[in-house]
Amino acid sequence: MSATAGGDEVILSSWFTGTVQVIDRKSGKTREMMHDFKAPHDAIRLADGSILVNELGSKSLIRASGEHGKDRNVLIGGLEGPVGLVAGSKGDVYVTEAFSGQVSKG
C-alpha cells in the first residue's frame, strides 16, 4: 500500500497481507517482516527504533517495537481512516484521516 524511504531502509506496509516489511536500501534484502496488523496503511521509523503503523482496520496509530514488532501499543484510537503518516522535525507525528478530512498530531 505504501513505501516510506528514510536513511538506509525502506518500510513497506500492505493492508492486503497485514504486514509491515523493512528493506535494506543498498542490498534490497528484507531486514524485518512484521505480521498480523489490521490493514496497515502506512509506517515510519521513530528515532528510538520503534515503528509507527497506521492501522486502517482498527482505526488506530500503533507503536510496534521489540522482536519482529511484537510489542504493540495503541497511541491514538478512534481515527477516521488513518492513511498517511509523517514525522515532523521536532518528534511530532502527523496522521491524515481520509474519512474525516483531518490531519491529527500525535
N, CA, C and O of each residue as an XYZ file, in Angstrom:
424
protein
N       0.814     -1.189      0.000
C       0.000      0.000      0.000
C       0.863      1.260      0.000
O       0.580      2.217     -0.720
N       1.931      1.247      0.826
C       2.787      2.433      0.853
C       4.235      2.031      1.059
O       4.548      0.942      1.540
N       5.106      2.955      0.676
C       6.546      2.779      0.876
C       7.095      4.081      1.431
O       6.825      5.154      0.890
N       7.865      3.992      2.511
C       8.486      5.154      3.131
C       9.990      4.926      3.177
O      10.461      3.981      3.810
N      10.745      5.795      2.504
C      12.201      5.670      2.474
C      12.805      6.651      3.470
O      12.396      7.810      3.545
N      13.789      6.169      4.236
C      14.480      7.015      5.193
C      15.795      6.365      5.589
O      15.840      5.179      5.917
N      16.863      7.152      5.556
C      18.158      6.595      5.928
C      18.530      5.458      4.997
O      18.515      5.613      3.776
N      18.862      4.327      5.572
C      19.296      3.176      4.776
C      18.224      2.098      4.652
O      18.535      0.933      4.402
N      16.945      2.491      4.830
C      15.876      1.497      4.742
C      14.631      2.039      4.057
O      14.414      3.247      3.964
N      13.832      1.109      3.585
C      12.509      1.404      3.050
C      11.525      0.561      3.854
O      11.751     -0.629      4.076
N      10.434      1.185      4.286
C       9.412      0.461      5.044
C       8.169      0.349      4.165
O       7.606      1.351      3.725
N       7.760     -0.882      3.922
C       6.575     -1.164      3.120
C       5.449     -1.621      4.035
O       5.680     -2.374      4.981
N       4.238     -1.171      3.756
C       3.090     -1.665      4.507
C       2.050     -2.154      3.515
O       1.863     -1.560      2.453
N       1.375     -3.239      3.867
C       0.381     -3.827      2.990
C      -0.892     -4.142      3.763
O      -0.896     -5.018      4.627
N      -1.960     -3.438      3.458
C      -3.236     -3.725      4.107
C      -3.753     -5.090      3.676
O      -4.457     -5.756      4.435
N      -3.409     -5.510      2.460
C      -3.896     -6.780      1.938
C      -3.330     -7.979      2.703
O      -4.061     -8.919      3.013
N      -2.025     -7.946      3.006
C      -1.388     -9.067      3.708
C      -1.270     -8.834      5.213
O      -0.930     -9.755      5.956
N      -1.550     -7.606      5.670
C      -1.448     -7.302      7.103
C      -0.020     -7.262      7.594
O       0.252     -7.582      8.751
N       0.910     -6.864      6.708
C       2.331     -6.884      7.061
C       2.988     -5.518      6.928
O       2.534     -4.644      6.190
N       4.083     -5.374      7.681
C       4.993     -4.247      7.543
C       6.377     -4.857      7.349
O       6.818     -5.690      8.141
N       7.052     -4.433      6.286
C       8.334     -5.014      5.909
C       9.390     -3.920      5.858
O       9.166     -2.857      5.278
N      10.544     -4.185      6.469
C      11.666     -3.255      6.438
C      12.715     -3.832      5.492
O      13.167     -4.964      5.667
N      13.097     -3.044      4.488
C      14.039     -3.496      3.465
C      15.289     -2.625      3.498
O      15.202     -1.404      3.627
N      16.445     -3.257      3.381
C      17.724     -2.555      3.286
C      17.809     -1.908      1.901
O      17.676     -2.595      0.889
N      18.031     -0.587      1.852
C      18.043      0.129      0.575
C      19.209     -0.274     -0.312
O      19.082     -0.253     -1.537
N      20.332     -0.638      0.270
C      21.505     -0.993     -0.542
C      21.413     -2.401     -1.100
O      21.650     -2.610     -2.290
N      21.078     -3.354     -0.273
C      21.071     -4.752     -0.714
C      19.724     -5.196     -1.275
O      19.657     -6.154     -2.044
N      18.654     -4.503     -0.893
C      17.321     -4.909     -1.311
C      16.771     -6.087     -0.516
O      15.693     -6.597     -0.822
N      17.502     -6.513      0.494
C      17.074     -7.659      1.306
C      16.179     -7.211      2.460
O      16.305     -6.102      2.978
N      15.281     -8.101      2.842
C      14.388     -7.834      3.960
C      15.170     -7.921      5.264
O      15.837     -8.919      5.539
N      15.078     -6.861      6.063
C      15.680     -6.849      7.402
C      14.718     -7.410      8.437
O      15.106     -8.110      9.372
N      13.448     -7.075      8.235
C      12.441     -7.458      9.230
C      11.072     -7.547      8.568
O      10.737     -6.745      7.696
N      10.291     -8.526      8.992
C       8.925     -8.687      8.499
C       8.015     -8.823      9.707
O       8.189     -9.720     10.532
N       7.045     -7.928      9.802
C       6.112     -7.931     10.920
C       4.717     -8.296     10.406
O       4.253     -7.737      9.412
N       4.064     -9.216     11.073
C       2.782     -9.748     10.637
C       1.647     -9.359     11.591
O       1.871     -8.779     12.653
N       0.446     -9.693     11.182
C      -0.769     -9.601     11.995
C      -1.219     -8.190     12.330
O      -1.780     -7.952     13.399
N      -0.977     -7.257     11.426
C      -1.570     -5.930     11.579
C      -2.956     -5.955     10.946
O      -3.248     -6.800     10.100
N      -3.805     -5.022     11.363
C      -5.173     -4.929     10.839
C      -5.222     -3.833      9.779
O      -5.481     -2.667     10.078
N      -4.969     -4.229      8.545
C      -4.990     -3.326      7.394
C      -4.037     -2.134      7.587
O      -4.486     -0.988      7.618
N      -2.727     -2.397      7.715
C      -1.776     -1.291      7.852
C      -1.718     -0.479      6.565
O      -1.635     -1.037      5.471
N      -1.762      0.830      6.702
C      -1.801      1.687      5.520
C      -0.514      2.474      5.330
O      -0.202      2.867      4.206
N       0.236      2.712      6.387
C       1.498      3.444      6.293
C       2.301      3.154      7.547
O       1.741      2.791      8.582
N       3.633      3.316      7.453
C       4.506      3.055      8.605
C       5.770      3.880      8.483
O       6.277      4.106      7.384
N       6.280      4.333      9.639
C       7.542      5.087      9.681
C       8.355      4.637     10.893
O       7.810      4.136     11.877
N       9.660      4.825     10.798
C      10.566      4.511     11.907
C      10.749      5.768     12.750
O      10.919      6.863     12.215
N      10.714      5.603     14.075
C      10.988      6.708     15.001
C      12.446      6.670     15.432
O      13.135      5.673     15.217
N      12.908      7.741     16.033
C      14.302      7.860     16.473
C      14.684      6.785     17.490
O      15.850      6.396     17.558
N      13.732      6.303     18.274
C      14.038      5.276     19.284
C      14.083      3.859     18.701
O      14.308      2.893     19.429
N      13.869      3.739     17.385
C      13.919      2.441     16.722
C      12.574      1.766     16.551
O      12.457      0.817     15.775
N      11.560      2.230     17.255
C      10.229      1.639     17.099
C       9.629      2.083     15.767
O      10.132      3.000     15.117
N       8.565      1.425     15.381
C       7.891      1.739     14.124
C       6.446      2.104     14.428
O       5.751      1.396     15.157
N       6.003      3.230     13.852
C       4.602      3.627     13.965
C       3.858      3.096     12.752
O       4.336      3.181     11.621
N       2.683      2.548     13.009
C       1.882      1.951     11.943
C       0.462      2.506     12.017
O      -0.170      2.480     13.073
N      -0.031      3.007     10.888
C      -1.435      3.386     10.776
C      -2.228      2.131     10.468
O      -2.055      1.536      9.404
N      -3.094      1.719     11.379
C      -3.947      0.565     11.144
C      -5.334      1.039     10.741
O      -6.124      1.481     11.576
N      -5.612      0.942      9.475
C      -6.924      1.330      8.984
C      -8.008      0.439      9.582
O      -9.100      0.910      9.899
N      -7.704     -0.850      9.736
C      -8.675     -1.812     10.250
C      -9.071     -1.599     11.696
O     -10.192     -1.932     12.081
N      -8.169     -1.044     12.516
C      -8.503     -0.800     13.921
C      -8.718      0.678     14.220
O      -9.013      1.049     15.355
N      -8.569      1.527     13.190
C      -8.715      2.976     13.334
C      -7.713      3.534     14.346
O      -8.033      4.436     15.120
N      -6.485      2.980     14.328
C      -5.511      3.332     15.365
C      -4.130      3.629     14.802
O      -3.765      3.201     13.707
N      -3.382      4.378     15.596
C      -1.961      4.566     15.372
C      -1.255      3.676     16.383
O      -1.432      3.842     17.590
N      -0.460      2.734     15.897
C       0.172      1.705     16.723
C       1.682      1.914     16.757
O       2.290      2.212     15.728
N       2.293      1.760     17.937
C       3.756      1.742     18.058
C       4.168      0.282     18.204
O       3.757     -0.403     19.141
N       4.991     -0.185     17.256
C       5.490     -1.561     17.278
C       6.974     -1.540     17.627
O       7.748     -0.783     17.041
N       7.361     -2.374     18.583
C       8.768     -2.457     18.994
C       9.059     -3.899     19.404
O       8.197     -4.773     19.310
N      10.277     -4.128     19.856
C      10.657     -5.469     20.267
C      10.926     -6.361     19.070
O      10.903     -5.913     17.924
N      11.179     -7.620     19.349
C      11.498     -8.579     18.295
C      10.329     -8.721     17.318
O       9.213     -9.064     17.709
N      10.605     -8.452     16.054
C       9.613     -8.537     14.980
C       8.375     -7.679     15.246
O       7.288     -7.978     14.752
N       8.546     -6.612     16.028
C       7.448     -5.687     16.281
C       6.296     -6.277     17.066
O       5.159     -5.821     16.943
N       6.581     -7.291     17.875
C       5.505     -7.969     18.611
C       4.980     -7.181     19.802
O       3.869     -7.438     20.264
N       5.765     -6.215     20.314
C       5.281     -5.353     21.394
C       4.537     -4.194     20.743
O       5.148     -3.356     20.080
N       3.236     -4.145     20.927
C       2.415     -3.143     20.248
C       1.549     -2.383     21.234
O       0.915     -2.962     22.116
N       1.541     -1.071     21.061
C       0.743     -0.192     21.911
C      -0.053      0.764     21.041
O       0.469      1.315     20.072
N      -1.304      0.958     21.386
C      -2.134      1.936     20.685
C      -1.791      3.315     21.235
O      -1.931      3.566     22.432
N      -1.342      4.206     20.357
C      -1.042      5.580     20.766
C      -2.260      6.479     20.611
O      -2.531      7.332     21.456
N      -2.988      6.276     19.522
C      -4.207      7.048     19.266
C      -5.237      6.075     18.691
O      -4.928      5.327     17.764
N      -6.431      6.079     19.222
C      -7.518      5.256     18.703
C      -8.633      6.129     18.178
O      -8.608      7.346     18.358
N      -9.602      5.530     17.538
C     -10.763      6.263     17.055
C     -10.491      7.171     15.877
O     -11.234      8.126     15.652
N      -9.442      6.893     15.119
C      -9.129      7.704     13.945
C     -10.078      7.337     12.813
O     -10.459      6.177     12.665
N     -10.448      8.310     12.033
C     -11.398      8.097     10.935
C     -10.647      7.896      9.621
O     -10.490      8.826      8.830
N     -10.192      6.674      9.407
C      -9.491      6.333      8.167
C      -8.044      6.771      8.158
O      -7.643      7.522      7.269
N      -7.227      6.319      9.138
C      -5.821      6.723      9.161
C      -5.071      6.149      7.962
O      -4.961      4.932      7.814
N      -4.557      7.035      7.106
C      -3.870      6.563      5.907
C      -2.452      7.091      5.781
O      -1.524      6.295      5.637
N      -2.249      8.387      5.828
C      -0.911      8.961      5.687
C      -0.265      9.188      7.026
O      -0.939      9.401      8.034
N       1.076      9.139      7.028
C       1.821      9.270      8.275
C       3.155      9.924      7.963
O       3.861      9.498      7.048
N       3.507     10.966      8.726
C       4.794     11.629      8.526
C       5.328     12.120      9.869
O       4.570     12.573     10.727
N       6.643     12.022     10.033
C       7.297     12.524     11.244
C       7.691     13.978     11.033
O       8.218     14.340      9.981
N       7.435     14.807     12.036
C       7.835     16.202     11.991
C       9.265     16.366     12.480
O       9.873     15.412     12.966
N       9.792     17.551     12.354
C      11.194     17.814     12.698
C      11.472     17.795     14.198
O      12.623     17.624     14.599
N      10.461     17.965     15.028
C      10.661     18.017     16.485
C      10.097     16.792     17.200
O       9.756     16.864     18.380
N       9.997     15.667     16.489
C       9.484     14.451     17.095
C       7.978     14.305     17.023
O       7.428     13.295     17.461
N       7.299     15.316     16.469
C       5.852     15.221     16.292
C       5.540     14.257     15.149
O       6.369     14.035     14.267
N       4.357     13.700     15.177
C       3.888     12.816     14.113
C       2.531     13.319     13.646
O       1.681     13.692     14.454
N       2.340     13.324     12.340
C       1.081     13.772     11.761
C       0.428     12.608     11.018
O       1.082     11.889     10.262
N      -0.881     12.437     11.249
C      -1.652     11.350     10.662
C      -2.800     11.956      9.861
O      -3.560     12.773     10.379
N      -2.923     11.553      8.596
C      -4.068     12.006      7.822
C      -5.218     11.021      8.027
O      -5.029      9.806      8.063
N      -6.418     11.594      8.162
C      -7.620     10.792      8.355
C      -8.525     11.000      7.141
O      -9.184     12.030      7.000
N      -8.535      9.981      6.264
C      -9.223     10.089      4.984
C     -10.727     10.316      5.113
O     -11.300     11.080      4.336
N     -11.373      9.669      6.076
C     -12.833      9.734      6.164
C     -13.342     11.014      6.821
O     -14.501     11.386      6.635
N     -12.485     11.690      7.588
C     -12.911     12.931      8.234
C     -12.279     14.163      7.583
O     -12.675     15.294      7.864
N     -11.290     13.935      6.708
C     -10.616     15.058      6.054
C      -9.735     15.848      7.002
O      -9.494     17.033      6.772
N      -9.246     15.216      8.070
C      -8.431     15.891      9.073
C      -6.998     15.386      9.077
O      -6.685     14.307      8.573
N      -6.142     16.208      9.665
C      -4.778     15.800      9.986
C      -4.654     15.887     11.498
O      -4.898     16.940     12.087
N      -4.275     14.778     12.126
C      -4.133     14.746     13.580
C      -2.655     14.746     13.939
O      -1.828     14.191     13.216
N      -2.337     15.369     15.053
C      -0.958     15.417     15.542
C      -0.857     14.501     16.756
O      -1.651     14.592     17.692
N       0.137     13.619     16.718
C       0.277     12.673     17.820
C       1.618     12.733     18.472
O       1.878     11.990     19.418
